[in-house]
Amino acid sequence: MNRQFCWLTLIFATVALTVFPFSEATSVGQERPRFRPDQTSPILKEVEKKFAPDPHMGIFRITLETNADGVTLSGEVDKPEAKSAAIETIQRTGLKAHDRISVLPDQRFGEKSWGIATLSVASGREEPDHKAELGTQILMGRVVRVWKGTRHWFYVQSPDGYLSWIESGSFAPCTRQQADTWTNSPLLIVTAFEERVLEKPRSDSESVSDVVMGDLIKRTGERKGWFAVELPDGRAGFLPEKAAQDYKTWLQSRRPTADNIEKTGRLFLGRPYLWGGNSPKGLDCSGFCKLTFLMNGIELNRNASEQVCQGTEVPLDPEFSKLKKGDLLFFGWGRNSDGPEWVTHVAIYLGNKSFIQSAERVKISSLDPSASNYDEHHARSLLHARRILN
């Protein structure tokens, strides 16, 4: 009985901290993250770390509420095993666990818990609101997992694993079978920066949709100089042949060499920086690296903090002698402190201490203090290098 009382007191304290968090300023203009009511209770952090170590890549949000005969667990997860582990963690304390945890996807969707992006660039936001932070962009034709939704917004997971909210009109709901049918259809990949699908095969025709580099659309036929195409939501039209290639043939032709990575990256020089952007319409640092590697047949994770887990580590020395063109450079905080490391930026190494990055715009910078384009800030905050190319 005393043991149960101690655990009940501990759980009550963690719940209180979750609902009534303290905030402590760490520097001017910055605060430590606050706990929100929908965040996981601290007592379940080890379980969360196992099943969803990155909240952008996995769903594990469970809160606790103490009552007279135990603890009620509420929230949502994306794996049945995660739910079982959370309940067992509470039961091991000797307390009774009342289960109110939902395992996604939402059962209301039935078999249609998948979707295909129907806009040239679907905006994936951190919350279901137009004013919310842009977290990512999902290119047309990409299949997403649909976990839950409201009337106008749906929580989806893109092929790179990133979770975000997209509007109902930006994807076509479908079953897994329908998604596979789309993936196995005769697809085209858009290779032009930007183009339009038109109602008729002539340049003065009305527009059906814009398309951008990396979009996937279905080829249904050909006219002289034009592809007849169908978009994921059934809209049809014509695309100039020079703007796209057969997707399977294109994939087989990819040669992800260091020179090709540099050539692709340089195509985006001058393109504006856009937080959350990973399309030709705007690119953040990791979005620039992601699109550059995507157009060479390599899928990177979405954020710099996730990309730093890919590939193999390359040792850093004062002369950067171990680095090769095409390596990813990661920058951030914590290199010379006792606090946790925080990766905030990523770029592509070009050799001779030069690198290409999206910072204000896509540009080439240097780690060499004697260079005219020396980037002192990032030279001082270099944390890691990772080799993605074989």
C-alpha positions as CSV (number, residue, x, y, z in Angstrom):
1,M,0.0,0.0,0.0
2,N,2.9,2.4,0.8
3,R,4.5,1.5,-2.5
4,Q,1.4,2.3,-4.4
5,F,1.0,5.6,-2.5
6,C,4.6,6.6,-3.5
7,W,4.0,5.8,-7.1
8,L,0.7,7.7,-7.1
9,T,2.4,10.7,-5.6
10,L,5.2,10.5,-8.3
11,I,2.7,10.2,-11.1
12,F,0.6,13.1,-9.8
13,A,3.7,15.2,-9.7
14,T,4.6,14.4,-13.2
15,V,1.1,15.1,-14.4
16,A,1.2,18.5,-12.5
17,L,4.4,19.4,-14.2
18,T,2.9,18.5,-17.6
19,V,-0.1,20.7,-17.1
20,F,1.6,23.5,-15.2
21,P,5.1,23.7,-16.6
22,F,7.8,26.1,-15.5
23,S,9.7,28.2,-18.1
24,E,13.3,29.2,-17.7
25,A,15.0,31.6,-20.0
26,T,18.2,30.3,-21.5
27,S,19.2,33.4,-23.4
28,V,17.8,36.6,-24.8
29,G,14.8,35.7,-27.0
30,Q,14.9,32.0,-26.2
31,E,13.1,29.8,-23.7
32,R,13.3,26.2,-22.9
33,P,10.4,24.2,-24.6
34,R,7.3,24.1,-22.5
35,F,5.3,20.9,-21.8
36,R,1.9,21.0,-23.5
37,P,-1.2,19.2,-22.2
38,D,-1.0,16.8,-25.2
39,Q,2.6,15.8,-24.6
40,T,3.7,12.5,-23.1
41,S,4.0,12.2,-19.4
42,P,7.6,12.1,-18.2
43,I,7.1,8.8,-16.5
44,L,6.6,7.2,-20.0
45,K,9.6,8.9,-21.6
46,E,11.6,5.7,-21.9
47,V,8.8,4.0,-23.7
48,E,8.4,7.0,-26.0
49,K,12.1,7.0,-26.7
50,K,11.9,3.4,-27.8
51,F,8.9,3.7,-30.2
52,A,9.0,7.4,-31.3
53,P,12.4,8.9,-30.5
54,D,11.8,11.8,-32.9
55,P,8.3,13.3,-32.6
56,H,8.4,14.3,-36.2
57,M,8.8,10.7,-37.2
58,G,6.6,8.7,-34.8
59,I,3.4,9.1,-32.8
60,F,3.5,8.6,-29.1
61,R,1.5,11.1,-27.1
62,I,0.1,9.7,-23.8
63,T,-1.0,11.7,-20.8
64,L,-1.8,10.3,-17.3
65,E,-4.7,11.1,-14.9
66,T,-4.7,9.8,-11.4
67,N,-7.9,8.6,-9.8
68,A,-9.0,6.7,-6.8
69,D,-8.2,3.2,-8.0
70,G,-5.3,3.8,-10.4
71,V,-4.2,5.8,-13.4
72,T,-6.0,6.5,-16.6
73,L,-3.9,6.6,-19.8
74,S,-5.2,8.8,-22.6
75,G,-3.7,9.7,-26.0
76,E,-2.7,8.1,-29.2
77,V,0.1,6.0,-30.7
78,D,0.8,4.6,-34.2
79,K,1.8,1.1,-33.0
80,P,-0.2,-1.4,-30.9
81,E,3.1,-2.5,-29.3
82,A,3.6,1.1,-28.0
83,K,0.2,1.0,-26.3
84,S,1.0,-2.3,-24.6
85,A,4.4,-1.1,-23.4
86,A,2.9,2.1,-21.9
87,I,0.2,0.1,-20.0
88,E,2.8,-2.4,-18.7
89,T,5.0,0.4,-17.4
90,I,2.2,1.6,-15.2
91,Q,1.1,-1.9,-14.1
92,R,4.7,-2.6,-13.0
93,T,4.3,0.0,-10.3
94,G,1.4,-2.0,-8.8
95,L,-1.2,0.5,-9.9
96,K,-4.3,-0.3,-12.0
97,A,-4.1,1.1,-15.6
98,H,-7.3,2.3,-17.2
99,D,-6.8,2.3,-21.0
100,R,-8.1,5.2,-23.1
101,I,-5.2,5.1,-25.7
102,S,-6.2,5.2,-29.4
103,V,-4.1,3.2,-31.9
104,L,-4.0,5.2,-35.2
105,P,-5.1,5.3,-38.0
106,D,-8.5,6.6,-37.1
107,Q,-11.0,3.8,-37.6
108,R,-13.4,6.2,-39.3
109,F,-11.2,6.1,-42.4
110,G,-11.8,2.3,-42.9
111,E,-9.5,1.1,-45.6
112,K,-8.9,4.6,-47.0
113,S,-6.1,5.4,-44.5
114,W,-3.7,6.3,-47.4
115,G,-3.6,9.2,-49.8
116,I,-1.8,10.6,-52.8
117,A,-0.7,14.2,-53.0
118,T,-2.6,16.1,-55.7
119,L,-1.0,19.5,-55.6
120,S,2.4,20.4,-57.2
121,V,3.6,21.1,-53.6
122,A,1.4,20.2,-50.7
123,S,2.2,22.3,-47.6
124,G,2.7,20.1,-44.5
125,R,2.2,22.2,-41.3
126,E,3.1,21.5,-37.7
127,E,-0.5,22.2,-36.6
128,P,-3.9,22.1,-38.5
129,D,-3.9,25.8,-39.2
130,H,-2.8,28.0,-42.1
131,K,-1.0,30.2,-39.6
132,A,1.0,27.3,-38.3
133,E,4.7,26.7,-39.0
134,L,5.5,25.0,-42.3
135,G,7.2,21.8,-41.5
136,T,7.6,20.2,-44.9
137,Q,6.4,20.0,-48.5
138,I,5.0,16.9,-50.2
139,L,5.4,16.6,-53.9
140,M,2.6,15.6,-56.2
141,G,2.1,11.9,-56.7
142,R,3.8,10.9,-53.4
143,V,1.8,8.4,-51.3
144,V,1.2,9.4,-47.7
145,R,-0.1,7.5,-44.7
146,V,-3.2,9.2,-43.2
147,W,-3.4,8.8,-39.4
148,K,-6.2,11.1,-38.3
149,G,-8.1,14.2,-39.4
150,T,-10.7,16.9,-38.9
151,R,-13.1,18.2,-41.5
152,H,-10.4,20.3,-43.3
153,W,-7.0,19.0,-42.0
154,F,-5.4,15.6,-42.0
155,Y,-2.4,14.3,-40.1
156,V,-0.2,12.4,-42.6
157,Q,3.2,10.8,-42.8
158,S,5.1,11.3,-46.0
159,P,7.4,8.7,-47.6
160,D,10.4,10.0,-45.7
161,G,8.6,9.4,-42.4
162,Y,7.9,13.1,-41.6
163,L,4.5,13.8,-39.9
164,S,2.6,17.0,-40.7
165,W,-0.9,18.4,-41.3
166,I,-2.2,18.9,-44.8
167,E,-5.4,20.3,-46.1
168,S,-8.2,18.0,-47.3
169,G,-8.0,19.3,-50.9
170,S,-4.2,18.6,-51.2
171,F,-4.5,14.8,-51.4
172,A,-6.7,12.1,-52.8
173,P,-7.8,9.5,-50.1
174,C,-7.3,5.9,-51.1
175,T,-6.8,2.4,-50.0
176,R,-3.4,0.7,-49.8
177,Q,-4.3,-1.3,-52.9
178,Q,-5.2,1.9,-54.8
179,A,-1.9,3.5,-53.7
180,D,0.0,0.5,-55.0
181,T,-1.9,0.7,-58.3
182,W,-0.8,4.3,-58.6
183,T,2.8,3.6,-57.8
184,N,2.9,0.8,-60.4
185,S,1.2,2.8,-63.1
186,P,3.2,4.3,-66.0
187,L,4.5,7.4,-64.1
188,L,6.4,10.4,-65.3
189,I,8.7,12.4,-63.2
190,V,8.8,16.2,-63.8
191,T,12.4,17.2,-64.5
192,A,11.8,20.9,-65.4
193,F,11.9,23.4,-62.6
194,E,8.3,24.5,-63.2
195,E,5.7,23.7,-65.9
196,R,2.0,23.5,-66.4
197,V,-0.4,20.7,-67.3
198,L,-2.7,22.2,-69.9
199,E,-6.3,21.2,-71.0
200,K,-5.2,20.8,-74.6
201,P,-1.9,20.1,-76.3
202,R,-1.1,23.7,-77.2
203,S,0.7,26.4,-75.3
204,D,-2.2,28.9,-75.2
205,S,-4.6,26.4,-73.6
206,E,-6.1,26.8,-70.1
207,S,-4.1,25.5,-67.2
208,V,-5.1,22.4,-65.2
209,S,-2.3,22.5,-62.7
210,D,1.2,23.6,-62.2
211,V,3.9,21.0,-61.7
212,V,7.5,21.3,-60.3
213,M,10.7,19.2,-60.4
214,G,10.2,15.9,-58.6
215,D,6.4,15.6,-59.1
216,L,5.0,12.3,-60.3
217,I,2.0,12.1,-62.7
218,K,0.5,9.3,-64.8
219,R,1.2,9.0,-68.5
220,T,-1.9,8.0,-70.5
221,G,-0.7,8.7,-74.0
222,E,1.3,10.9,-76.3
223,R,0.7,13.6,-78.9
224,K,3.3,15.3,-81.0
225,G,5.6,17.0,-78.5
226,W,3.2,16.4,-75.6
227,F,2.4,13.7,-73.0
228,A,-1.3,13.0,-72.2
229,V,-1.3,12.8,-68.4
230,E,-3.6,12.2,-65.4
231,L,-3.1,13.6,-62.0
232,P,-3.7,11.6,-58.8
233,D,-7.2,13.1,-58.3
234,G,-8.3,12.2,-61.9
235,R,-7.7,15.6,-63.5
236,A,-6.3,15.1,-67.0
237,G,-4.4,17.2,-69.5
238,F,-1.2,17.6,-71.5
239,L,2.4,18.2,-70.5
240,P,5.2,19.2,-72.8
241,E,7.5,16.2,-73.4
242,K,10.6,18.2,-72.6
243,A,9.4,18.7,-69.0
244,A,9.3,15.1,-67.9
245,Q,10.7,11.6,-68.3
246,D,9.5,8.1,-67.8
247,Y,10.0,7.5,-64.0
248,K,11.3,4.0,-64.1
249,T,13.7,4.8,-66.9
250,W,14.8,7.9,-65.1
251,L,15.5,6.0,-61.9
252,Q,17.6,3.5,-63.7
253,S,19.6,6.3,-65.3
254,R,20.6,7.9,-62.0
255,R,24.3,8.0,-61.2
256,P,24.7,9.6,-57.8
257,T,28.3,10.6,-58.1
258,A,29.9,13.5,-56.3
259,D,30.1,15.5,-59.6
260,N,26.4,14.9,-60.3
261,I,25.4,16.0,-56.8
262,E,27.4,19.2,-57.3
263,K,25.9,19.7,-60.8
264,T,22.3,19.3,-59.4
265,G,23.0,21.5,-56.4
266,R,24.3,24.3,-58.5
267,L,21.0,24.3,-60.5
268,F,19.3,25.9,-57.4
269,L,21.8,28.7,-56.9
270,G,20.0,31.9,-56.0
271,R,16.8,30.1,-55.1
272,P,15.2,31.7,-52.0
273,Y,15.4,30.2,-48.5
274,L,12.0,29.0,-47.2
275,W,11.6,27.5,-43.8
276,G,9.9,24.1,-44.3
277,G,10.6,24.2,-48.1
278,N,12.0,21.2,-50.1
279,S,10.8,22.1,-53.6
280,P,12.0,24.5,-56.3
281,K,9.5,27.0,-54.9
282,G,11.7,27.5,-51.9
283,L,14.2,25.5,-49.9
284,D,15.4,25.4,-46.3
285,C,18.8,23.9,-45.6
286,S,17.8,20.3,-45.3
287,G,15.1,20.7,-48.0
288,F,17.9,21.8,-50.4
289,C,20.0,18.8,-49.6
290,K,17.0,16.5,-49.8
291,L,15.9,17.7,-53.3
292,T,19.5,17.6,-54.6
293,F,19.9,14.0,-53.6
294,L,16.3,13.1,-54.6
295,M,17.1,14.2,-58.2
296,N,20.0,11.8,-58.1
297,G,17.9,8.9,-56.9
298,I,18.7,9.1,-53.2
299,E,16.0,9.7,-50.6
300,L,17.2,11.6,-47.5
301,N,15.3,12.2,-44.3
302,R,13.5,15.5,-43.9
303,N,15.3,17.5,-41.2
304,A,19.0,18.0,-40.6
305,S,18.6,16.4,-37.2
306,E,17.4,13.3,-39.0
307,Q,19.8,13.4,-41.9
308,V,22.7,13.4,-39.5
309,C,21.8,9.8,-38.7
310,Q,22.2,8.7,-42.3
311,G,25.3,7.5,-44.0
312,T,28.7,7.1,-42.2
313,E,30.6,9.5,-40.1
314,V,33.6,11.3,-41.6
315,P,36.3,12.5,-39.2
316,L,36.9,16.3,-39.1
317,D,40.4,17.8,-38.8
318,P,41.6,21.4,-39.2
319,E,42.3,21.0,-42.9
320,F,39.2,18.9,-43.6
321,S,41.5,16.3,-45.3
322,K,39.1,13.4,-44.9
323,L,36.1,15.1,-46.6
324,K,35.1,14.4,-50.1
325,K,32.8,16.2,-52.5
326,G,29.2,15.2,-51.9
327,D,29.6,14.7,-48.1
328,L,27.0,16.4,-45.9
329,L,28.2,18.9,-43.4
330,F,26.2,19.4,-40.2
331,F,26.3,22.5,-38.0
332,G,24.8,23.5,-34.6
333,W,25.5,23.9,-30.9
334,G,27.0,21.9,-28.1
335,R,30.4,20.9,-29.6
336,N,32.4,22.4,-26.8
337,S,29.9,22.4,-24.0
338,D,28.5,19.9,-21.5
339,G,25.0,20.4,-22.7
340,P,23.2,18.3,-25.4
341,E,24.2,18.6,-29.0
342,W,21.8,20.4,-31.3
343,V,22.1,20.1,-35.1
344,T,20.5,23.1,-36.7
345,H,21.9,23.3,-40.3
346,V,23.2,21.1,-43.1
347,A,25.1,21.7,-46.3
348,I,26.8,19.8,-49.1
349,Y,30.6,19.8,-49.3
350,L,32.1,20.6,-52.7
351,G,35.8,20.2,-52.0
352,N,38.7,22.6,-51.4
353,K,36.9,23.8,-48.2
354,S,33.9,25.0,-50.2
355,F,30.3,24.0,-49.6
356,I,26.9,24.8,-51.0
357,Q,24.0,25.6,-48.7
358,S,20.6,27.2,-48.5
359,A,21.0,30.2,-46.1
360,E,19.0,33.3,-47.1
361,R,19.4,31.8,-50.6
362,V,21.2,28.8,-52.2
363,K,24.8,29.9,-52.3
364,I,28.4,28.7,-52.2
365,S,30.4,29.4,-49.1
366,S,33.8,28.5,-47.7
367,L,35.4,27.2,-44.5
368,D,38.7,28.9,-45.5
369,P,39.2,32.1,-43.5
370,S,41.2,33.6,-46.4
371,A,38.4,33.1,-48.9
372,S,36.2,36.0,-49.9
373,N,33.0,33.9,-49.2
374,Y,34.2,32.6,-45.8
375,D,31.3,31.7,-43.6
376,E,32.7,32.4,-40.1
377,H,29.4,31.5,-38.3
378,H,29.1,28.1,-39.8
379,A,32.9,27.4,-39.7
380,R,32.7,27.8,-35.9
381,S,29.6,25.7,-35.5
382,L,30.6,22.7,-37.7
383,L,29.7,19.5,-35.7
384,H,29.7,16.5,-38.1
385,A,30.3,15.2,-41.6
386,R,28.4,12.3,-43.0
387,R,29.1,10.3,-46.2
388,I,26.0,9.3,-48.1
389,L,27.6,8.4,-51.5
390,N,29.3,5.0,-51.9
